[in-house]
Amino acid sequence: MPPLKLALLSSLSLATPWFPFLLRRPRKMASHIVGYPRMGPKRELKFALESFWDGKSSADDLQKVATDLRCAIWKQMADAGIKYIPSNTFSYYDQVLDTTAMLGAVPERYNYTGGEIGFDTYFSMARGNASVPAMEMTKWFDTNYHFIVPELGPHTKFSYSSRKAVSEYKEAKALGIETAPVLIGPVTYLLLSKPARGVEKSFSPLSLLDSILPVYKEVIAELKEAGASWIQFDEPTLVKDLESYQIEAFTKAYSELESSLSGLDVLIETYFADVPAETYKTITSLKSVSGFGFDLIRGTKTVDLIKTVGFPTGKYLFAGVVDGRNIWANDLASSLTTLAALEAIVGKDKLVVSTSCSLMHTAVDLVNETKLDNEIKSWLAFAAQKVVEVNALAKALAGHKDEAFFSANAAAQSSRKSSPRVTNQEVQKAAAALKGSDHRRATNVSARLDAQQKKLNLPILPTTTIGSFPQTMDLRRVRREYKAKKISEEEYVKAITEEISKVVKLQEEFDIDVLVHGEPERNDMVEYFGEQLSGFAFTVNGWVQSYGSRCVKPPIIYGDVSRPSAMTVFWSKLAQSMTARPMKGMLTGPVTILNWSFVRNDQPRFETCYQIALAIKKEVEDLEAAGIQVIQIDEAALREGLPLRKSEEAFYLDWAVHSFRITNCGVQDTTQIHTHMCYSNFNDIIHSIIDMDADVITIENSRSDEKLLSVFREGVKYGAGIGPGVYDIHSPRIPTTEEIADRINKMLAVLETNILWVNPDCGLKTRKYAEVKPALTNMVAAAKLLRTQLASAK
């Protein structure tokens, strides 16, 4: 057996309480997994992808790693006793992009001429290439995963162009494993799409439903011929507030597919929230559908809805009682009570135990965590352990309860509730005292900007970057060796100081106006802070896919949060001493730390966020006292925490924006507060962004076709400084000076000259210096060109 396959198959630990399940090769009970992480326990796919993109390995090498990963995942689920195992949840980049490939919906600029879509076209759509930019990337609902947004128009031609779903089903079948192929449902696919470039913005991609269904029929026919008995359609848009015509589209789609689906069992899977009552009634009446999957973790009202409205006789209910988006061990006793209540409604043989959503949003396997202490480890379950929890619940429901397993789980639940590590009375008291103030700065933003300009003396269209500079292999090695105590603190500080000096000199050579220190000491913008805050725990291999090959390692917030000592002041002060230009102090904001962590589920999220805000407030005030005049508090993830239902948005935005204001309410007028946001649709929350009351906001703009600018064209007045990104850093493509100048001109058409900043879309951490140097040179040249033109015009 290949080493990778062997390593993956052994990833369920012999030392954990779940291993006895594997020894017994249990009879398959009514259990189901919505989807599974595809990166691998040690990020095997990430490294294979990046090696392939760098030309260091072949397509065959990449496919071999992918095949071994899929095989290991399927065998793991089969060995754990899962009955409904998903296939086609693996992806080389993104499942929505896979659907675009399946439909042959390739934008014209990629020069696709038909046939099976290969890696060249696929990765060009995902990442761009030397001549054309990538497709837009945005958040997948309210998660930290990003998908590639389909670009469609009235003349888009659809054809069956990727047989991935069928080939992966056959691949599993050849291993003796029966799977349920998973497809992004046709209506969700269209509702997530946008009008292609050059197409009227009023164009509705949903009008293409009749055009894409023939391709779905071809896929279904091939799956049926290959022997599939179940097909899972992921339709998560069903949880959103839909218009009546959008809800009717689901009825139309599945009625049209009915004859093709004849002889198959069909599961419509929803996740991330409750399905609204009217939508629930519509979808549960679909004749072609055999089962319905609901998220019973974030969908807190769904059980009551099923009890009140009822459930269609003879249909399967896939009950998502195991949390696919967090790392806490399931409260098995509580879940079993919920399942018993549902079983009384739907019938014993029609209830299937499932995850709340795909497990791709959680870490892969707890067995790889060798540094977590045993108490905290006993409170956790990663994807591999959640698979076993699902089967344990299914067995218990069928009358085969593993008493020892349930007893160990109950003991862990009790330990977590009573542990003194979880509660800090001083922190609780400080957070409670926040009530009664909105924590706004005393002076309005216009007066503050005047005071700051007198001190900073910046040119019009000031240039800056977002924070991070490329993290080279040498830099990562230095951090790794320091962490492993292979080099001394003195050697570490010397190496990081040299890196900061290099980055500062480089920016001065580019003639950038407001500098950054490049963040060479930081592994991740959340983990770095969490490591220095109390109430956080950290994993070694708790990686979660963010987009493509990019993975993040979210910290675990298990208790009350406080800041024992300064976190960034030493490095910021050192960097400022190297230059006469303003040096930004770089912090991650409380909402982003919250939304990019695995958060404790034993108190409301806003309470944890206020605690983090108080910790960051202390850091802001220490930076100001150390002479840092510009402080950036990133809130990259503020938008992604927005609830999926309109009725819940106002409450979230109120406490999220308030948390940001808490961090900087005490600084002087002359201290300039920046924030940064990226890769979300901000237009619908622009008034909340204004309410954050930052002095300057830098915000993603270029990859999303400058969608952000439309809100200003529609008359929204923005008085603070703003830097809509002028180029996309997630693509290796280097923009020209003329291209960037054109973007700035578009911004000047809707924004005042005296508030506009020039900056990239996002941090430069993932790019190479060979890309960064010419891109920043061109960016500064474009800003200077526009300054000259504006001066001439005057």
KEDO-103928 format. One line per field, with one value per residue (C-alpha): x, y, z; residue number from 0. Coordinates in steps of 0.25 Angstrom, whole numbers. Each point is the difference from the previous one (the first is absolute). Example, Ala and Ser with C-alpha at 12.3 -4.5 7.8 and 13.67 -1.06 7.14 Angstrom:
<pts>
px [49_6] .
py [-18_14] .
pz [31_-2] .
k [0_1] .
</pts>
This chain:
<pts>
px [0_6_5_-10_-12_5_2_-14_-6_7_-5_-11_9_1_2_-14_-13_-5_9_-8_-11_11_4_-15_-3_-14_-12_-5_-10_-8_11_5_11_-3_14_15_13_8_13_5_4_14_-5_5_-9_5_15_-3_-8_11_11_-8_-3_15_3_8_-10_-9_-15_2_7_-12_-10_7_-1_-14_-4_7_-7_-14_3_4_-12_-10_6_0_-15_-3_9_-8_-13_-6_-11_-1_14_1_9_3_3_14_5_14_-5_-15_-13_-7_11_-1_-15_4_9_-11_-9_11_-3_14_0_5_13_6_-1_-7_-4_-8_3_4_5_15_9_4_-13_-5_11_0_-14_4_13_1_12_11_-11_-13_-5_-7_-15_-5_1_-9_-5_-8_-12_4_13_15_0_0_-6_2_-12_-6_-1_-12_-8_-11_9_8_1_-1_5_4_15_5_-3_6_-13_-1_15_1_-13_6_14_-7_-8_12_5_-13_-6_-14_-1_-10_5_-1_-4_-2_-15_-4_-7_10_11_-8_-3_14_4_2_-2_13_8_-7_-14_-10_1_-16_2_-5_8_-12_-6_10_-6_-6_14_7_-10_4_14_-5_-8_12_8_-12_-1_15_-1_-12_7_12_-8_-3_-12_0_3_2_-3_6_-10_4_-6_-13_3_0_-11_-4_-10_-13_6_13_-7_-9_13_3_-14_3_14_-3_-13_7_11_-11_0_16_0_-10_6_10_-2_3_5_-2_10_-1_10_4_-13_-15_-8_-11_-14_-6_12_0_-14_3_13_-6_-12_10_-4_14_7_2_7_2_13_-1_10_-5_12_-1_-15_-5_-15_0_-4_-12_-4_0_-8_-10_-1_3_9_-5_-3_10_11_14_4_15_2_12_3_15_6_8_5_7_9_-7_-4_-15_-9_-4_-11_-6_0_-6_-12_-2_1_-10_-10_2_-1_-14_-4_7_1_11_5_-1_10_14_11_8_10_-6_8_13_11_9_-2_7_14_3_5_2_10_10_0_11_2_-14_-2_-9_-11_-2_2_-11_-10_3_-4_6_-6_5_-6_-13_-1_0_-10_-10_1_0_-13_-6_4_-7_-12_-1_1_15_5_15_-1_15_1_-13_6_13_-7_-9_13_7_-13_0_15_-2_-11_7_14_6_8_-13_-4_7_-9_8_-1_-15_-2_8_-9_-13_4_1_-16_-5_10_2_15_1_12_-3_3_-6_8_2_6_9_5_4_8_6_4_7_9_2_1_-4_-1_-14_-3_10_5_1_-1_-9_10_7_12_4_3_12_5_11_-9_-9_12_5_-14_0_14_-3_-13_8_10_11_4_2_-9_11_2_-15_-1_12_-6_-14_7_8_-13_-7_11_0_-15_1_11_-7_-13_9_6_-14_-3_-13_-5_-5_8_-2_10_-4_-4_12_-2_-15_-4_-15_-8_-8_8_11_-9_-7_14_2_-14_-6_-12_6_6_7_2_11_-7_-14_0_-13_-1_-2_1_8_12_0_-3_-2_2_-11_3_-10_-6_-4_-1_0_9_10_14_11_10_3_0_5_7_14_0_-8_9_12_-5_-4_14_5_-7_-5_-13_-12_0_-13_-2_-7_-11_-11_-14_-9_-11_10_7_-13_-5_13_1_-7_-9_-5_-14_-4_-3_-5_10_-1_4_13_2_-1_11_9_-3_5_13_2_-3_11_10_-5_3_13_4_-4_8_12_-1_-7_-9_-8_-6_-7_-11_-3_-15_2_-11_-11_-9_1_-6_-13_-12_-6_-14_-3_-8_13_10_-3_4_13_4_-3_9_11_1_0_11_9_-3_3_15_3_-10_11_11_3_-5_14_1_-5_-8_-1_-8_0_-10_0_-7_-14_-12_0_-10_-12_8_6_-7_5_14_-2_-5_13_6_14_8_5_-6_8_-10_1_-5_7_-3_-15_0_0_-14_3_0_-14_-5_6_-5_-14_2_6_8_13_8_12_12_-2_9_-7_10_7_5_-3_11_-6_4_15_-3_7_-9_6_1_-11_-9_1_-1_-13_-5_4_-8_-12_1_2_-13_-8_9_7_15_3_-5_5_11_8_3_-1_-13_7_13_12_3_-3_7_14_10_1_-15_-1_12_-5_-15_3_10_-12_-10_9_3_-15_-3_11_-6_-13_5_7_-12_-9_10_0_-15_0] .
py [0_14_8_11_-9_-8_13_5_-14_0_14_-5_-2_-13_8_7_-6_-1_-11_-12_4_-3_-13_-5_4_4_-3_13_7_12_10_10_10_13_2_-2_9_-2_6_-13_-1_6_9_-10_6_15_-4_-9_12_10_-9_-2_15_3_-11_-9_-12_-5_-1_-15_3_9_-10_-11_8_3_-14_-5_11_-4_-15_2_9_-10_-12_8_3_-15_-5_9_-6_12_-4_12_3_13_0_12_9_-1_12_5_15_2_-8_12_1_-15_2_11_-10_-10_9_5_15_5_15_4_6_-14_-4_-13_-7_-12_-14_-5_11_-2_6_12_5_-4_7_12_3_-2_8_7_-1_9_7_-1_2_-10_-1_7_-7_2_-6_-13_5_4_-9_3_-9_8_-5_4_8_-5_11_-2_7_-2_-6_-9_-14_-12_-14_-12_3_-7_-14_1_-4_-13_-3_2_-9_-11_2_-3_-11_-7_0_-7_12_5_15_11_10_14_12_14_2_7_11_3_0_11_8_1_4_15_6_-2_12_9_-6_9_0_-2_-13_-12_-13_-7_2_-10_-12_-6_1_-8_-11_-8_-1_-4_-11_-5_-1_-7_-10_-4_-1_-9_-9_-1_-6_12_-2_14_14_11_14_11_12_9_12_-6_6_14_10_-3_7_-8_-2_-5_-11_-3_-3_-12_-6_2_-5_-13_-2_1_-10_-10_-10_0_-2_-12_-12_8_5_15_8_15_5_13_6_13_4_-3_-2_10_-6_3_-5_-12_-3_1_-9_-11_-1_-3_-14_-3_2_-12_7_14_4_11_7_-2_7_14_-3_2_1_-12_-11_9_2_-15_-2_11_-2_-15_-8_-7_-14_-10_10_-1_11_2_7_8_-1_-1_14_1_14_-1_-9_-3_-15_-2_-1_-14_-1_13_-4_-13_6_9_-12_-8_12_0_-15_1_9_-6_-15_-9_-4_14_8_1_6_10_12_14_3_-4_-3_8_12_-8_-5_-14_-9_1_-11_9_10_-4_13_3_-4_-12_8_9_-11_-8_12_-1_-8_3_-5_-15_0_6_-11_-10_9_-1_-15_-1_7_-8_-13_5_4_-14_-6_-3_11_0_3_2_10_7_0_6_11_4_1_9_9_1_3_12_6_-1_3_13_3_4_12_13_8_13_-1_-3_12_9_-5_2_15_3_1_14_7_-1_3_10_9_15_7_-2_-7_13_7_-12_-1_15_-2_-13_7_11_-10_-10_9_-10_3_-2_-14_-5_-14_-12_-15_-8_-6_-13_-2_-13_-11_-7_-14_5_9_-12_-8_10_1_-16_-1_10_-7_-13_7_-3_14_10_12_9_-7_1_15_2_-7_7_13_-2_-4_12_9_-6_3_14_3_-6_8_13_-4_-1_13_-5_11_-8_-13_-13_-9_-12_-9_-10_-4_-5_-13_4_13_-7_-11_10_8_-12_-6_12_1_-8_-9_-5_-14_-4_-12_-5_-6_6_6_4_4_15_0_-9_-4_10_-6_7_-6_7_1_-6_10_-9_11_14_9_10_6_-3_9_8_-8_9_12_-5_-3_13_9_-6_1_15_2_-4_11_14_-4_-4_-15_-7_-8_-12_-7_-10_5_-7_-4_-7_-7_-5_-4_-7_-8_-12_7_-5_-4_1_16_9_4_15_-2_-7_12_11_-7_-1_15_4_-8_7_14_-2_-3_12_9_-6_2_15_2_-6_11_-8_11_-10_-12_-10_-9_-11_-4_-9_-9_9_-2_-15_-1_7_-10_-6_5_15_0_-4_10_13_-7_-6_13_8_-8_-2_15_3_-10_7_14_-5_-3_14_10_5_5_14_7_0_-15_-5_-13_-9_-13_-10_-9_-10_-10_2_8_13_8_-4_3_13_8_-9_2_15_-2_-7_14_-3_11_-8_-14_-8_-10_-10_5_-5_-15_3_9_12_-3_8_13_-2_4_13_2_-2_12_-5_11_-5_10_-8_-4_-12_-9_-9_-11_4_-15_-14_-6_-14_-2_-1_10_14_12_11_14_4_-10_4_15_-4_-6_13_8_-8_2_15_1_-4_4_13_2_4_-14_-10_-9_-9_-14_-15_-8_-8_-4_-5_-12_-11_7_-1_12_-2_4_10_9_3_1_10_8_1_4_11_5_0_9_9_1_4_10_7_0_5_11_4_0_10] .
pz [0_-4_13_-2_0_12_8_-4_4_13_3_10_12_7_13_-1_5_-14_-5_5_-10_-11_5_0_-14_4_-7_-8_8_-6_0_-10_-2_-8_-5_5_0_-12_3_8_15_-3_-12_-10_-11_3_-2_-12_-7_3_-5_-13_-2_2_-11_10_-2_-11_-1_2_13_5_-5_8_13_-2_-3_13_8_-6_2_15_3_-6_7_13_0_-5_12_10_-5_-8_-9_-9_-4_-9_-13_-9_13_-4_-8_-5_3_2_-1_-7_-10_-2_-3_-10_-7_0_-7_-10_5_-3_-2_-14_5_3_-15_3_-13_6_5_13_9_4_10_-8_-2_14_7_-9_4_15_0_-13_-9_-6_-10_7_14_9_2_13_13_12_13_0_8_14_0_-2_-12_-14_-13_-14_-5_-13_-11_-9_-10_-10_-10_9_-7_9_-3_8_2_12_4_14_8_-8_0_15_2_-8_7_13_-5_-5_14_4_7_-4_0_-2_-10_4_-10_3_-3_-13_7_10_-11_-7_12_3_-14_-5_-13_-9_-4_-10_4_5_16_0_-7_9_-1_5_-14_-5_8_-13_-6_11_3_-13_5_14_-7_-7_13_7_-12_1_15_-1_-11_9_11_10_8_8_-5_9_-5_9_0_12_-6_5_14_-5_-2_-14_-9_-4_-14_5_9_-12_-8_9_-3_-15_1_7_-7_-13_5_5_-12_0_15_-1_7_8_14_1_12_0_11_6_11_8_5_1_-13_1_2_-14_-7_9_-4_-15_0_9_-11_-11_-6_-6_14_9_12_6_8_10_9_14_6_-6_-4_14_-4_-9_10_4_-14_-3_12_-4_-15_0_-10_-13_2_-5_-2_7_10_0_14_1_15_-1_-2_-13_3_14_7_13_3_-2_13_-4_11_-5_-15_3_7_-12_-10_9_-1_-16_-1_6_-11_-12_4_4_-14_-6_9_-4_10_-7_1_0_-13_-7_10_-9_9_12_2_-5_12_14_0_-6_12_9_7_5_15_3_7_-12_-10_7_-3_-15_-12_-14_-13_2_14_-5_-10_12_8_-11_-1_16_0_-12_8_13_-8_-5_14_-1_10_3_15_2_-11_5_14_-4_-8_12_9_-10_-1_15_1_-10_8_13_-4_7_-13_-7_9_4_9_-3_-15_2_9_-10_-12_8_3_-15_-1_0_-9_-15_1_-11_-2_5_-13_-13_-11_-9_12_3_-14_0_13_-6_-13_8_7_-11_-12_-11_-15_-7_-4_11_-2_10_0_9_10_-4_-10_-6_10_-6_3_8_8_3_4_10_7_0_6_11_4_0_9_-11_0_11_3_-4_-13_-3_3_-9_-12_2_1_-12_-8_5_-4_-14_-1_5_-10_-11_2_1_-13_-6_6_8_9_12_3_7_7_-9_12_-1_14_-2_-5_-1_2_11_5_3_10_5_5_8_6_12_-3_-13_-4_-13_-9_-7_-12_1_-14_-7_-15_-2_-16_-10_7_11_14_13_14_9_15_9_10_12_11_4_-8_5_-4_11_-7_-13_-13_-11_6_0_-15_-4_8_-6_-14_2_5_-14_-8_1_-8_8_4_2_13_-5_8_-3_5_10_-10_-10_12_4_-14_-4_13_5_11_13_-1_14_0_-11_-10_2_15_-5_-10_10_8_-12_-3_14_-2_-13_6_10_-12_-8_12_2_-15_1_12_-7_-11_-11_-7_-9_5_-9_7_-11_-1_-12_5_5_-12_0_14_-5_3_-13_4_-1_14_7_-7_8_14_-6_-7_13_9_-11_-3_15_2_-10_6_14_-5_-4_8_9_-10_-3_-13_-6_1_-14_2_-13_-2_-12_-6_-11_-9_4_-6_9_-8_9_13_-4_10_11_-6_1_14_4_0_-5_-5_-13_-5_-11_-6_-11_-13_-13_0_1_-12_8_6_12_-8_-5_15_-1_-14_6_9_13_6_7_7_6_-8_-9_-8_-9_-5_-13_-3_3_9_-1_-14_-5_-11_1_-4_-9_4_-10_5_15_-4_-8_13_8_-10_2_15_-2_-8_13_11_5_-4_15_6_-11_4_-10_5_-4_3_11_7_-8_9_-11_-11_-5_0_-15_-1_11_-4_-14_5_11_-10_-10_11_5_-14_-3_13_-4_-14_5_10_-12_-9_12_2_-15_0_12] .
k [0_1_2_3_4_5_6_7_8_9_10_11_12_13_14_15_16_17_18_19_20_21_22_23_24_25_26_27_28_29_30_31_32_33_34_35_36_37_38_39_40_41_42_43_44_45_46_47_48_49_50_51_52_53_54_55_56_57_58_59_60_61_62_63_64_65_66_67_68_69_70_71_72_73_74_75_76_77_78_79_80_81_82_83_84_85_86_87_88_89_90_91_92_93_94_95_96_97_98_99_100_101_102_103_104_105_106_107_108_109_110_111_112_113_114_115_116_117_118_119_120_121_122_123_124_125_126_127_128_129_130_131_132_133_134_135_136_137_138_139_140_141_142_143_144_145_146_147_148_149_150_151_152_153_154_155_156_157_158_159_160_161_162_163_164_165_166_167_168_169_170_171_172_173_174_175_176_177_178_179_180_181_182_183_184_185_186_187_188_189_190_191_192_193_194_195_196_197_198_199_200_201_202_203_204_205_206_207_208_209_210_211_212_213_214_215_216_217_218_219_220_221_222_223_224_225_226_227_228_229_230_231_232_233_234_235_236_237_238_239_240_241_242_243_244_245_246_247_248_249_250_251_252_253_254_255_256_257_258_259_260_261_262_263_264_265_266_267_268_269_270_271_272_273_274_275_276_277_278_279_280_281_282_283_284_285_286_287_288_289_290_291_292_293_294_295_296_297_298_299_300_301_302_303_304_305_306_307_308_309_310_311_312_313_314_315_316_317_318_319_320_321_322_323_324_325_326_327_328_329_330_331_332_333_334_335_336_337_338_339_340_341_342_343_344_345_346_347_348_349_350_351_352_353_354_355_356_357_358_359_360_361_362_363_364_365_366_367_368_369_370_371_372_373_374_375_376_377_378_379_380_381_382_383_384_385_386_387_388_389_390_391_392_393_394_395_396_397_398_399_400_401_402_403_404_405_406_407_408_409_410_411_412_413_414_415_416_417_418_419_420_421_422_423_424_425_426_427_428_429_430_431_432_433_434_435_436_437_438_439_440_441_442_443_444_445_446_447_448_449_450_451_452_453_454_455_456_457_458_459_460_461_462_463_464_465_466_467_468_469_470_471_472_473_474_475_476_477_478_479_480_481_482_483_484_485_486_487_488_489_490_491_492_493_494_495_496_497_498_499_500_501_502_503_504_505_506_507_508_509_510_511_512_513_514_515_516_517_518_519_520_521_522_523_524_525_526_527_528_529_530_531_532_533_534_535_536_537_538_539_540_541_542_543_544_545_546_547_548_549_550_551_552_553_554_555_556_557_558_559_560_561_562_563_564_565_566_567_568_569_570_571_572_573_574_575_576_577_578_579_580_581_582_583_584_585_586_587_588_589_590_591_592_593_594_595_596_597_598_599_600_601_602_603_604_605_606_607_608_609_610_611_612_613_614_615_616_617_618_619_620_621_622_623_624_625_626_627_628_629_630_631_632_633_634_635_636_637_638_639_640_641_642_643_644_645_646_647_648_649_650_651_652_653_654_655_656_657_658_659_660_661_662_663_664_665_666_667_668_669_670_671_672_673_674_675_676_677_678_679_680_681_682_683_684_685_686_687_688_689_690_691_692_693_694_695_696_697_698_699_700_701_702_703_704_705_706_707_708_709_710_711_712_713_714_715_716_717_718_719_720_721_722_723_724_725_726_727_728_729_730_731_732_733_734_735_736_737_738_739_740_741_742_743_744_745_746_747_748_749_750_751_752_753_754_755_756_757_758_759_760_761_762_763_764_765_766_767_768_769_770_771_772_773_774_775_776_777_778_779_780_781_782_783_784_785_786_787_788_789_790_791_792_793] .
</pts>
